[in-house]
């Protein structure tokens, strides 16, 4: 008795919680091949993230006529070559799969009528891989031969973060800027590499940079700092650019921002700034980690500096007491876990969203007399604005705002 067999492949893509299925039906010649997508992915593409291994689960099913027979044969998956992308693994419970050159996997098909056979393929993409290709599928055996193609698209995920340390940078009032050492810190959160990374930093008039020897291979200082990296992978980060802040003359007292801009093919643009401060002023500022990750404790150090204290000529000590009271307001979503004053002369207290500290004599007689180390925690990524304000009696008041970027 003659009979016909129908073999169907149901492909289920599992990529970071996004699922779609393709039904590839092998039917008799008089029947048409049907391919249906129930997918959230644009243009029915299988998206593979650069720097990851992506598993694809495939299920083959069999329908025979008359019923009760078995579909036997093999299915071949052929990846059209794309630099840095390969089939890393293929497995099925019907027998061993054969891998060839990272682009081809051939697996046995042995499925009883009305039953299913699972098969797993893993695609591995280098962190620098970009572009589109396709996966060709062919199946042969005691069923009607079938062939089809699925578009593959290697996409990127990740972010570059840039910060300047130390920041702020201080110098002496009314004097030529000392050769202060500073550095840019660039971090790639991964998993994808960042390509075509460009950094520019525009300095205020009269201010420049003398590059560290190791940084000259990436950067130059033609009127502004310009750096270019072919790529920065997660494994290579943090990447640093070091230089000395210089000037060509005397610069008035004040606060100067030096804007920093970062771009790459990760489709994110970051801005930061280097703050150079000099003059007779008392300043409060926050020192934060280069990278703040959600679901981890991190420390926010509040510090105060008198950039031009009134000193005694005999013992180089501050002769005028300066009282200091300050407050740091923390937004909802961040938990204040602990506050440690920087010295015994300062007292601190805190509520769920505010730290308050005070000292009767700040200004240089006791190191760290206005400082405090605050342990914070958040379990949610995002941007959080903190507000630091202070009063110093006759020496005036001030305030600064800092946005915490939590990843």
C-alpha positions in Angstrom: 0.0 0.0 0.0 1.3 3.4 -0.9 1.4 6.2 1.7 2.6 9.7 2.1 4.3 11.5 5.0 4.2 15.1 6.1 6.9 16.6 8.2 6.5 19.9 9.9 9.1 22.0 11.7 8.0 24.4 14.4 10.8 26.9 15.2 10.6 28.7 18.5 13.0 31.5 19.0 14.0 32.2 22.6 15.8 35.5 22.8 15.7 37.4 26.2 12.1 36.5 26.8 10.9 37.2 23.2 9.2 34.2 21.6 8.1 33.6 18.0 7.3 30.4 16.1 7.6 29.5 12.4 5.7 26.5 11.0 7.4 24.9 8.1 5.0 22.2 6.7 6.2 19.5 4.3 3.3 18.3 2.3 2.4 16.3 -0.8 3.2 18.1 -4.2 -0.5 19.0 -4.6 -0.4 20.8 -1.3 1.3 24.2 -0.7 4.1 24.9 1.7 2.8 27.2 4.5 5.1 29.3 6.7 3.4 31.2 9.5 5.0 33.6 12.0 3.5 34.6 15.3 6.2 37.0 16.2 7.0 40.3 18.0 10.2 40.7 16.0 10.3 43.3 13.1 10.1 41.8 9.6 10.1 38.2 11.1 13.9 38.4 11.7 15.7 36.3 14.3 17.7 38.8 16.3 21.0 37.7 17.8 22.8 40.0 20.2 26.5 40.6 19.6 28.6 39.2 22.5 26.1 36.5 23.4 25.1 32.9 22.7 21.5 32.7 21.5 19.6 29.3 21.8 17.0 28.4 19.2 14.6 25.5 20.0 13.1 23.7 17.0 10.4 21.1 17.2 9.7 18.7 14.2 6.3 16.9 13.9 5.2 14.2 11.6 1.9 13.3 9.9 1.8 10.1 7.8 -0.8 8.5 5.6 -1.8 5.9 6.4 -1.4 6.8 10.1 1.0 5.0 12.4 4.2 5.2 10.3 7.5 7.2 10.9 9.2 10.1 9.3 12.9 9.3 8.8 15.7 11.4 7.3 17.8 14.4 8.2 17.6 18.2 8.5 20.5 20.5 7.6 20.9 24.0 8.9 23.3 26.1 6.8 24.4 29.6 8.0 25.4 32.0 5.3 28.8 33.2 6.6 29.0 36.4 8.6 32.2 37.3 10.3 32.1 36.5 14.0 28.8 34.5 13.8 28.7 30.7 14.1 26.6 27.7 15.0 28.2 26.8 18.3 26.1 23.7 19.2 23.3 21.5 17.9 21.6 18.6 19.7 18.6 16.3 19.4 17.4 13.2 21.2 17.1 11.3 17.8 20.9 11.0 17.6 24.1 13.0 17.3 24.3 16.1 15.1 27.2 16.9 12.9 28.8 20.3 12.9 31.0 21.5 10.1 33.0 24.7 10.1 30.8 26.6 12.4 28.3 27.3 9.5 26.5 23.9 9.1 24.7 21.5 11.4 23.1 18.3 10.2 20.8 16.4 12.5 18.8 13.1 12.2 15.0 13.2 11.9 13.1 10.2 13.4 9.6 11.1 14.3 6.6 8.9 14.7 3.2 9.8 13.3 1.5 12.6 15.4 4.5 12.9 17.7 7.2 15.6 18.0 11.0 15.7 18.1 12.9 18.7 19.8 16.2 20.0 18.5 18.4 22.8 19.9 20.7 25.1 18.0 22.9 27.7 19.6 24.2 30.7 17.7 27.3 32.5 19.0 28.1 36.1 18.0 31.4 37.9 18.7 30.9 41.2 20.6 32.1 43.1 17.5 29.9 41.3 15.0 27.4 43.4 13.1 25.1 42.8 10.1 22.5 40.6 8.5 22.6 37.1 7.1 20.3 34.1 6.8 19.8 30.5 7.9 18.9 28.0 5.1 17.0 24.9 6.2 16.6 21.8 4.2 15.1 18.4 5.1 15.2 15.2 3.1 14.1 11.6 3.8 11.0 9.5 3.2 8.9 12.6 3.0 8.7 15.4 0.5 12.0 17.4 0.4 11.7 20.9 1.8 13.9 24.1 1.9 13.4 27.5 3.4 15.4 30.5 4.7 15.1 32.6 7.9 16.6 36.1 8.1 19.2 36.6 10.9 20.1 40.1 12.2 23.0 40.6 14.7 22.1 43.6 16.9 23.8 45.4 19.8 23.0 45.8 23.4 25.0 47.7 26.0 26.0 51.2 27.0 29.1 53.3 27.3 29.5 55.4 30.5 32.1 58.2 30.8 33.2 60.0 33.9 36.0 62.3 35.0 38.1 61.7 38.1 38.9 63.5 40.3 36.0 65.8 39.8 35.9 68.6 40.8 39.5 69.6 40.3 40.8 72.5 42.5 43.6 74.9 42.1 45.0 78.0 44.0 43.2 81.3 43.8 44.7 83.9 41.4 47.6 81.7 40.5 48.6 80.0 37.3 46.9 76.6 37.1 49.1 73.9 38.6 49.7 70.7 36.5 46.7 68.9 37.9 46.4 65.2 36.9 43.0 64.1 35.6 41.6 61.2 33.7 38.6 60.1 31.7 37.2 56.7 32.6 35.1 54.9 29.9 33.1 51.8 30.9 31.3 49.4 28.6 28.4 47.6 30.4 28.2 44.9 27.7 27.6 42.5 26.2 28.3 44.1 22.8 31.5 45.9 21.9 31.3 49.6 21.1 32.6 50.5 17.7 33.8 53.9 16.4 34.1 55.4 19.8 34.7 59.2 19.8 35.3 61.6 22.7 35.6 65.3 22.6 36.2 67.7 25.5 36.1 71.4 25.1 38.1 73.4 27.6 37.5 76.9 28.8 39.5 79.7 27.3 43.1 79.6 28.5 42.9 76.0 29.7 44.4 73.0 28.0 45.7 69.4 28.4 49.1 67.7 28.4 48.4 64.1 27.4 49.9 61.2 29.2 52.2 59.2 26.9 50.0 56.1 26.8 47.0 58.3 25.8 48.6 59.9 22.7 47.9 56.8 20.6 44.2 57.5 20.9 44.0 61.3 21.5 45.2 64.7 20.5 44.7 68.2 21.8 44.2 70.5 18.9 42.3 73.2 20.7 40.2 70.6 22.5 40.7 67.0 23.6 39.8 64.6 20.8 40.0 60.8 21.2 39.0 57.9 18.9 38.9 54.2 19.6 38.2 51.6 16.9 36.4 49.6 19.6 36.0 49.2 23.3 34.8 45.7 24.4 33.4 44.9 27.9 36.6 42.9 28.6 38.7 46.0 27.8 36.8 48.4 30.1 37.4 50.5 32.0 39.5 52.3 29.4 41.2 55.5 30.6 42.6 58.7 29.1 45.0 60.5 31.4 46.3 64.1 31.1 47.4 67.2 33.1 45.3 70.3 33.2 47.4 73.3 32.1 46.9 77.0 31.3 48.8 79.6 29.3 48.4 82.4 31.9 46.5 83.7 34.9 42.8 83.0 35.0 40.2 84.8 37.1 38.8 83.1 40.2 35.6 81.1 39.5 34.0 77.8 38.5 34.6 76.5 34.9 32.9 73.6 33.2 34.7 71.6 30.6 32.1 69.6 28.7 32.7 66.0 27.6 30.8 64.3 24.8 31.0 60.5 24.0 29.5 58.7 21.0 29.7 55.2 19.6 27.6 52.7 17.5 25.8 51.5 20.6 23.3 54.3 19.8 23.8 56.2 23.1 25.4 59.5 23.7 26.9 60.4 27.1 27.8 63.8 28.4 29.8 64.7 31.5 32.0 67.6 32.6 35.2 68.5 34.4 34.8 71.2 36.9 37.8 73.4 37.7 37.3 75.6 40.8 39.5 78.3 42.3 38.9 81.4 44.3 37.8 82.3 47.8 34.9 79.9 48.2 33.7 77.0 50.4 32.4 74.3 48.2 30.4 71.1 48.9 30.5 68.2 46.4 29.9 64.5 46.1 32.3 61.7 45.1 30.6 58.7 43.6 31.8 55.4 42.1 32.6 55.2 38.4 29.8 52.8 37.9 26.7 52.4 40.1 24.8 49.1 39.6 21.3 48.4 40.8 20.8 45.8 43.7 24.3 46.7 45.1 25.3 49.0 48.0 27.3 52.0 46.9 28.9 54.9 48.7 28.2 58.6 48.2 31.0 60.7 49.9 30.0 64.2 50.7 33.1 66.5 50.9 33.7 70.1 51.6 36.7 72.3 50.7 37.7 75.8 51.5 39.8 76.7 48.4 41.3 79.8 50.0 41.3 79.5 53.9 42.5 82.4 56.0 45.7 81.0 57.5 48.0 82.0 60.3 51.5 82.8 59.1 53.2 81.2 62.1 51.6 77.7 62.0 49.7 77.6 58.7 46.4 76.9 60.5 43.0 78.4 60.0 42.5 81.4 62.4 38.8 82.1 61.7 36.2 79.5 62.9 33.8 78.6 60.1 30.5 76.8 61.2 29.0 74.4 58.7 25.6 72.8 58.4 24.6 70.8 55.3 21.8 68.7 54.0 21.7 66.0 51.3 18.3 65.1 50.0 17.8 61.7 48.4 14.9 60.9 46.0 12.4 58.1 46.5 13.7 54.7 45.2 17.1 55.0 47.0 17.5 53.8 50.5 19.9 55.4 53.0 21.5 52.6 54.9 24.3 54.2 56.9 26.0 57.6 57.5 29.5 57.9 58.9 30.8 61.4 59.8 34.3 62.3 58.6 35.5 63.5 62.1 34.5 63.6 65.7 33.7 67.3 65.6 30.7 66.7 63.2 27.3 65.2 64.1 24.9 63.6 61.6 21.4 62.3 61.5 19.2 61.0 58.7 15.6 60.1 57.8 14.5 57.9 54.9 15.3 60.6 52.3 17.6 63.2 53.9 21.0 63.4 55.6 21.8 66.4 57.9 25.3 67.1 59.3 26.8 70.0 61.2 30.1 71.1 62.8 31.0 74.2 64.8 34.4 74.7 63.1 35.0 73.7 59.6 37.8 74.9 57.4 41.1 73.1 57.8 41.9 72.6 61.5 40.6 69.0 61.3 40.9 67.1 58.1 37.6 65.9 56.8 35.7 67.9 59.4 32.9 68.6 57.0 32.8 65.3 55.3 30.6 62.2 55.6 30.4 58.7 53.9 26.8 57.7 53.1 26.0 54.1 52.1 23.0 53.9 49.7 21.1 51.2 48.0 18.5 50.9 45.1 17.1 47.9 43.4 15.9 49.8 40.3 18.0 51.2 37.5 17.4 54.8 36.4 18.4 58.4 36.9 18.1 59.9 40.5 18.7 63.6 41.3 20.3 64.4 44.6 20.5 67.9 46.1 23.3 69.1 48.4 22.9 72.4 50.2 24.9 74.1 53.0 25.3 77.3 55.0 28.5 78.6 56.6 27.2 81.6 58.5 28.9 84.8 57.3 30.8 82.8 54.7 27.6 82.3 52.8 25.5 79.4 51.4 25.6 77.2 48.4 24.0 74.2 46.7 24.8 71.6 44.0 22.7 69.0 42.2 24.1 65.6 41.1 22.2 63.0 39.0 23.0 59.4 39.9 23.0 57.1 36.9 22.2 53.6 38.1 22.6 50.7 35.7 
